[in-house]
């Protein structure tokens, strides 16, 4: 072969190698993010292209139905070779993942003290002196209510005449009962929408009332604290409120409850603030622009106190097994910036940063964000389950069945709570929490 031919072949080979290495470099710079199919996932996905444009890091998103998402995550982690770098997860899941070593600390992303004030959920993301999850969405449990009904002059006059005080979003548990009774006009309008199916959704109603009295699931020594007089009263009130709900509510979970409220069939709904995003969606809601949000009512003796309130958050965690942690950290930092949260949020998400909630565009689209932000500043954000590895077992396997048994009339309130408390104490004792 002629010398020129060898030279041309060598050059061609080097070009092919260069192209191959370049392509490999692009692939190596990409990350995989795993998530569920959900409204707030759709929010951050709108900013993926902007992230890639800013960083040149490509993103592959894998999604699972919520019903089996946790199982898929667990299988990936326990298999030792997770197929993702970043996981978008519930704040209730990270303690067990962190304890098992499946996720890595994110301390370097939140070393500015201002972050603690700007992200109410950041304290809940910290265990053993490390931050394990970067909060992206957050919401508070409370009362979604029909502003048009509460502000109607005729309704206000009738309520004043019947109860002797002004109609307003209820501030006390007694007012909550009065307002639900007043608006209960079946079958066209129900006083309140509740979720009675045997599930964690039913448990939120009990916890709302326990917290309204300053109660808690576990005390400072991690012993059960929900079976005392406050717990019994909270459980009895939960059942009593169902008299002002649709009889079908005994079988409702979140989706059925949301459908009822956004269909204009109830004056109030005991939900969390994501429900208002759907109420503002004209493709599914008949109450667009008519709904607002209020703090869950408190016991009369506790009005004005800064008490616990149901706090739900999802966020980003980085896999300990990821070979691309630097790229993964950049993704998490980008998505949780205030400017990116504000751009992604309309109609899809409630930002975890208070500064993002100040966005004029968001406030104009969702006026209820103003009372939501006020509530968020004046409660103690509290997860539904204790943030220990056994937290989900305590709620789903011990408390939920007993709450349901009482609501169904199978047990007295005190016995149901005592039975749950006994099982919780045995579990934590066996797992070494007590001396």
Secondary structure, 3 states (H helix, E strand, C coil): CCHHHHHHHHHHHHHHHHHHHHHHHHHHHCEEEEEECCHHHHHHHCCHHHHHHHHCCCEEEEEECHHHHHHHHHHHHHCCCCCCCEEEEECCCHHHHHHCCCEECCHHHCCCHHHHHHEHHHHHHEECCEECCEEEEEEEEEEEEEHHHHCCHHHHHHHHHHHCCCCCCCCEHHHHHHHHHHHCECCCEECCECCCCCCHHHHHHHHHHHHHCCCCCECCCCCECCCCHHHHHHHHHHHHHHHHCCHHHHHCCHHHHHHHHHCCCECEEEEECHHHHHHCCCCCCCCCCCEEEEECCECHHHCCCCCEEEEEEEEEEEECCCCCHHHHHHHHHHHCCHHHHHHHHCCCCCECEHHHHCCHHHHHHCCCHHHHHHHHHCCEEECCCCCCCCHHHHHHHHHHHHHHHHHCCCCCHHHHHHHHHHHHHHHHHHCCCCC
